[in-house]
Amino acid sequence: MKAIITLIFLFTLASPLALAKGEYMTQSAFLTQAFGESVPTRQTLWLRGDLKKEVTDLLGHAYGKIRLHYWQQGSTTSWILEQIGKERPITAGFVVDQQRIVQAHVLVFRESRGWEIKRSAFTQQFEFTELTDDNRLSKHIDGITGATLSVNAMNRMAKLALRLDQEVQLTLAHHQTN
């Protein structure tokens, strides 16, 4: 009986941590979900000049990379981004079409708290969200008690995905007119 009580106690302690950390979706699975079997070639967007400054202003800090990879098919772009929650990076994928988020997924969560952001009830709030002229999300995203920093990280990544999509679409339109 003592062994059973010990096991129940250990399971209760370990259970939230087991739920918290992990890879929830691979990059390959995310891209297949976004584009089907014909995933486009990975492209690169360099963060330089005005774009780098805009990204810093948008996030409230410098982004940790000088280039970002994305996938594009027509007007649809897909972004895999990282932001720190409390102490560790959260990796999320965003699919943007017509300058609106159409999919958002937590791919990898490394924190011990805040894992609830992986639930579809949370990530679906980002669907059809746009970036306003003052660089805010067009929809209110409900928070999660105990996951404030993870929610904030997702909000920053959503804004970043939308701004980067704008940049790609502007560059594409510029090339088509020349």
N, C-alpha and C positions, 0 to 999 in steps of 0.2 A: 504494500500500500504506500509506503514511504517513497518507493521508486516511482510510482505512478504520479504522486503529488509533485515530486521533483521534476519529472518530465513535463508535466503540465505547466509548472512554474517556468521552466526553461523555454518551452515553446511560446509561452505568453511574452517573455522578454525578447526572444529572437524574432518572433513573427513580424513586428513592425519594421525591423531592420531588413529582414528578408524581402519584405514588400518594397522597401524604399529604394535600395540600390539595385541597379541592373540595366541591362540592355533590353529595351522593350520592343524595338524594331530595328532591324539592320538597315543600313543605307540602301542596300540593294532592294529590300522589300519595300521601303518607302518610295524609291524611285519607280519601281514597278507599279505600285499603287497609284502613283501620280500620272504615269505616262503609258501604262500597259506594258506589253512585251517589247515595244520599240523605244527603249530609253535613249534619248538623244545623247550626243557626245558632251562630255563635261567641258565647260568653258570657264574662263578666268576673268574676273573684274578686279582691277587694281585700285586700291584706295590711295589716291594722290590728290594733292591740291585742295580745291574747294570741296570735293566729295569727302575727302578724309576729315576736313573740318566739320562738315555737316554731320557726318557719322558720329564724331566726337560730341558734338552738341546734342544730337538725338539721344545718344546713350548716356550722356553725363560723364563719360570717361573715354579715353582713347580705346579703340578696338585693338585687340591683341595681335592682329594679323595685318599684313600689308596687301594681301590679295585674298579674294574669296572665290570659291568655285561655285558654279551654278549650272543648271541644265535648262535648256530652253527648247520649246517646240511651239512654233507660232507665237501667240501672245501669252503663252503659259511659261512661267519660270518656276523653278524649284530651288530652294535654298536650304542648306544644312548649316546651322549656326550654333555658336556656343556663347553662353554667358554664365557668369558666376552667380549661384544662388546665394548661399551664405558663405560657403568656403570653397566649394568645388564646382567645376563647370557642369552645366546642364546642356545637353545636345538636343536640339529640336529641329524638325523639318517643317518647312512652310511651302505650300504651293500657292502661287499668285497667278490669277488670270483676270485680265481687264482691270488691273490695279486693285483687285480685291482678293483677300485671302480666301481660298476655297478649301484648303486643308491645313491643319496644324496637328503635329504629333510630337510627343516627347520620345526621342529615340534612345537616349541614355541618360539615366539619372544617377548621380554619384553622391548625393547628400544623404544624411541619416533622417532628415525631416523634410516634409513638403512634397513627398512622392505623389500625393493626391492629384497633382497637376497632370499626371499621365492619364487620368480618367477622361473618357470621351465627353462626359458631362461638362468638364472644364474646357477641354480643347475645342469643342464645337462652338463655344462662344465666339471664337475668332472668325468663324465662317462669315463671309460677306463683309468683313471689316475693311475699311479703307483708311488711308492716311489723310488727315485733314490738312488744310493750308498751313496751320500752325503746328504741324508735326505731332498731332495727337491721333489716337485711334478713334474712329468714327462711332464706335460702340463702347458702352461701359462694359468692362469685364469684371464679373463678380470675383471677389477674393475668396480665399479658403482660410479658415481659422487655423493658425499654426503654420501656414505655408506662405506668408506674406512675401518673403524674399524670393521664393521660387516663382510666385505669381508675377512679381515685379520683373524678374529675369525674362519670363515668357512675354510680358508686355513689351519689354525693350527689344527682344528678338523679333516680335511681330512688326513693330515699327521699322526695324532695320530691314526686314525682308521686303516690306512695302516700298521703302525708300530706294533700296537697291534695284528692285523691279522697275521703278520709275527711271532710274539711270540707264538701265539696259534698254528700255523701250525708247527713251529719248535718243540714245546712240543709234538704235536700229532705224528710227525715223529719219535721223540725220543722214545716215548712209543711203537710205532709199531715195532721198531727195537729191543726192549728189551724183 
